[in-house]
Structure formats: structure tokens, C-alpha cells
């Protein structure tokens, strides 16, 4: 009798346990379900790093930063491995006081195609960042911290490899993701196909136009020119950070420009501007004008 009663208790307990499990599966999350990880923000995209050397030179490192991916919990996630090749990097020299562009090519000359970023690692917001940077064949090691929003490099420094030909000894470096170039712009320019202009008085063409950068990092400049010339000019080409290269056809001839998006003082404050250099004659590049956002 006692054995029969015990068996009933065991049977009843089994039924209750099974019912609880079934109810859990039917009415709520199963205790065996593995939580999927949240989507991690990628740092891939347009960046500008500003390196301030201990010797006073300031270099803008314009980068279309790439981050690898890995499958985590069945989802594609950024893997924290960052890089960029020569085509994804543009170097510019900046004024130490205003950060206006002074030259293309960076402070470590001569200009070559030996530019790269990586290998590098990003551990996450608020965590360390490290990568190598080759600037015209000169190698530097960069370290810093990724901001909490994942859009800036903080407390950065860079050190030079002992075998570098460049005299830059290293210094501090900052970085931030930059917005796509867009808006309405206007300004005075040197007439296309007449570069170089001897002085600012020769900038006899007025330009009004729009700029737009698509999701693939290609810039379109649609310009209306009046003055010495009366025509429309459409330029397009790749954007790298705040720098770009754009080409178009003017009066049946190919024209090429290098450009840089920067903040320029107009006497009342800083405005977004597009610095243009005519590189149609690659051996004799010349300043072509600055368009200010309206």
C-alpha cells in the first residue's frame, strides 16, 4: 500500500513538472533559449584622422575605413579588424592654426602610392584602438581609445618606426567619422581649362551648384558657371574621408579636380567649404577656388 502510494506521488510529480515545462514553452521563453547578441555598431565608413607631429606639422589622414565581419549567433557582426588600402586613403597637409588645407600629399614626402592602414583592432566603445599607418612608405604605430558612441578616436598618439625616411618623430592624433558631402555651394573660380590663374583677380567665373555624395562614396558636383564662361559642368568621383577626386567634361575636354571639405572663416564664423585644385595637368596642379556652402 505504501509502495503504491509512493508511486502515485512520483507519477503526480512527474506530471506537474512536465506540465510546467510545456506551459513555459507555450506561454513564454524556453529556459533553453540562447539570447541572440545585439547588433554591434561598425566603425566602417569615412574618417578623418588629424596627426599633430611633435615637430609642429599637421597631417590630415582621410580614410574610407573598412571593418571585417564574422558570424556571431547566426548574425553578421563587425569583428573589430580594421584596414584601408592606398585607394582608400588620401593625405593632406593642414595649417596648424586653422586646419585649413595647405597642400595635398601629407607632410612625409615624396608622394607615393605606399599608403595603408592596418592591420588594426577595435575592441569596442570606450576600449583601446590600435593600428599601423603607412604614409608614403613611412610606418607609424597608432594607439588610442574609441569614444563611447564609436565615432571618435580619443587620447591618441602615434610613434614612428626607426627605419622611416620621414623626419616626423610622432606625436598626438585625433579622429572622427565625417558626414557625407552635400549641400548648395557658391564661389569664384579660375575658369576651367585656363589654369593656372595668375592671381585672385583672374578668378572671373562665378559658380553656383550642388554637391551630393551617394551611399557608395561617390560625389556629384553639378555646377552652373557664369562670367568668362557660361556653361554647366558636372563632376563626379570618389570621396575619401573629407577629400575627393572628381572629373567631368568642359567644352569637350576632360577636366580633373582634387578637393577637400573643410571649415573656412568668412569673417562672421566658420562655414563648410570645398577647396578645389585643378589637376587636369597633373604635372602642374593649381588652386582653382573655394566654394562656400550657402
N, C-alpha and C positions, 0 to 999 in steps of 0.2 A: 504494500500500500504506500509506504514512504517512498519507495523507488519510483512508483507510478506518478506520485505527486511531484517528485523532483523532475521527472522527465517533462511533465506538463509545464512546470515553471521554466525549464530550459527552452522548451518549444515556444512558450509565450514570449520569452525574452528575445528569441531569435526573430520572431515575427515583428516585435516592436522595433528592433534595430533595423531590420530590412525596410520597414515602413518609413522610418526616419530618413534612411538613405534615399529611398525613392522620392519622398517628399522634397528632400533637399535638391535632388536632381531636377524635379519637375517645377518647383516653385522658386528656386534661387540658384546661385552659382555653386557648382560642384566643388567640394573641398579639394578635388584633384586638379582643378583647372589652373594652368600656369598663366599668370598675368603677363600680357604682352608688354614689352618695353615701350615707353613713349617715343615719339619721333624726336630725334636729336637734331638741333639746328646745325646746318652745314656752314662752314666758313668760306666755301667756294664762291667766287664772284669777283667783282672789280675792287681792288685795294690800292691805296697809295701809302707807301712807307716813306717817311722822311728821316734820312740819316744825317745827323749833325756831327761832323768829324771834330776830334779834339784839335785839329789844325784850323778850324773855322769854316771849312767848306760844307755846303748843304746840298744833298742829292735827293731828288725825288725818284723813288723806285715804283714805277707804275706797273701793276701786275694783274693779269687775269688769273686769279688763283684757282687751282684745281685741288679738289679733295677726293680721295678714293672712297669706295663704298664696300660694305660687306653685308651679308645676310645675317641678321640677328633676330631670332624669334620669328622667322618667316618674313621679315621685312627688310628692305634695303635701308641701311643706315650708314651715315658718314663714318669712316674708320679712323679719322684723325691723322691720316698721312697726307701731307700737302706738298705740292710741287708746281713748277711752271717752267716751260722751256723758253728758248730765245724768242720765239714768235709771240709769247705771252708776256713779255717784259719790255718796257721802254724806260730809258733812263734820261733824266733831265737835271740840269744844274739850276738851283734856286738861289734867290737873293737871301742872305742870312737874316735881313731885317724884315722884309715884306713877304718872303716866299714866292715872289713873282718869278716867272721863268727868265733865266738869263741865257741858256743855251740847251740844245738837245745833246744827248750823249753821256751825261754824267760827268763827275769830276775826275774819274780814273780813265785817262786816255792812253793810247789812241782808241777810237771807237772800233769795236769788233763785233762779231756775232757770238762771242763766247760769254753769253749771259744765261743764267739759270737760277732757279730757286728750288731748294730741296737736295737731298731728302730732308723732310721736316716732320715734326709731330705736334699735334694739338691735343691736349688731354681733356679739354672741356672748359666751359665758362669758369673764370676765376682760377684756372690752373695754368701750369707752365706751357710756354710755346718755345720751340727751338727749330732752327733750320739753317742750312748753309746758303750763302748767296754768292754767285759768281758775277762780278761786274767787270765786263771787258777782260775776262780771264783772271781777274784778281779775286781770291776767295776770302770770304768773311764768314764768321760764325755769329749768328743772331740768337739772342735769348730774351725772353720777356714773359709777360702774363697776359692771357686773354681776358678781356673785360667780362663782366657778368652778363652782358647782353650779347656777347660773342661777336661784336662788331668793331673792336678796337684792340690794339696792342699797347699794353701799359708797361711802364718800368723797363723799357727795352734798352739793350746795349748790344754793340757789335764789336768784334775783335778781328784783327787782320791776321791772315796766315803769314808766317815768317818769310815765305818764298815769294810774296807778292812784289810785282814791279812797281805798283802804285804806292805813293808815299802816304796814303791815308792810314793813320795808325789805329783807327777805330774811334768809337765814341758812343753817343746815345742814338736811339732810334724809336720813333713812334709809328703807329699805323692805324688806319681806319678803312672800313668799307666806304666806297664813294657811290653817290647816286648816279643813275644814268644821265647822260647829257640830253637836255631838252629845253625848249622854250623859244621865245622870239628874240632875235638879236639885230643890232644895227651898228654901223660904224663906217669910218673912212678907210679905204684900202688902196693899195697900189694896183693900178689896172692890170688884170691878168695878161700874161704874155709880154708885159713891159718891165718885169722885174730885172734888175733891182731898181727901185726908185731912189733917186739921189738923196732926198730928204723928205720930211713930212709934208712939205708943200706940194710934192709930186703925187701925194695920195689923193687923186682927183676923182675917184669913183666912190659913190655912196652905196652902201649895201644894206638892204633890209631882207630878213629871211627867217626861216625857222630851222630848228635843229631837233632831231628825234633819233633816239638810239633804240633798236629793237631788242628782243629777248636774246638774240644771238650775239649781241655786242657789236652790231654794225650801225654806224652813224650815217644819217642822211642829212645833208645841208642843202636846203632849197633857197637860193639867193636871187634877189632881184637887184640888178646893178643899174645905176643911173649916173650920169655925169659924162666923163670922157667916153664911156661905153654905155650903151643902153641895151641890156640883154638879161637873160636869165641864165643861171648857172646851177646845175645840180651836181653836188659832190657826194661821194659815198665811200666808206671804207671802215676798217676795223678800229675798235676802241680798246685801249689797254689802260685800265685804271682811269686816270684823268687825261691821258694822251691819246691821240688818234692820227691816222693817216688816211687822207681822202683824195680821190681823183674824180675828174669829170672832163667833159669836152667843151671847149670855148672857141667859138668861131672855127670849128672843125679841127682844132688841135687839142691834144691831151694836156691837161694841167694837173699838177700834183701839189698837195699841201700837207705839211705836218702841223699839228695843232696841239694845244694844251688848254684845258679848262681850269681857270684859276679865279681867285677873288682879287679884284683890282680897285683901288681907291679912285673915286670920281670927284673927290673934293667934299662930298656930302656923306660918304660912307663907302663900304666895300660892296661891289656888285659882281655877280658872276659874269665872266668874260671868256671869250675864245681868242687865244693868241694864235695867229696864223703865220706860218713861214712857207714861202713859195719854194718848193724843191723840184720844180719842173726841170731845171738844170741842176741835177744832183751835185755836180762839182762846184756850183756857185749858189748855195741856198741864200735866201734873203728875206728879211722881215717884210710881211705883206700887210700887216694891220691887226688891230684888236677890235673885235665886235663885243659890245656890251649888251647884256640881257635887258630887255625892256619891261 
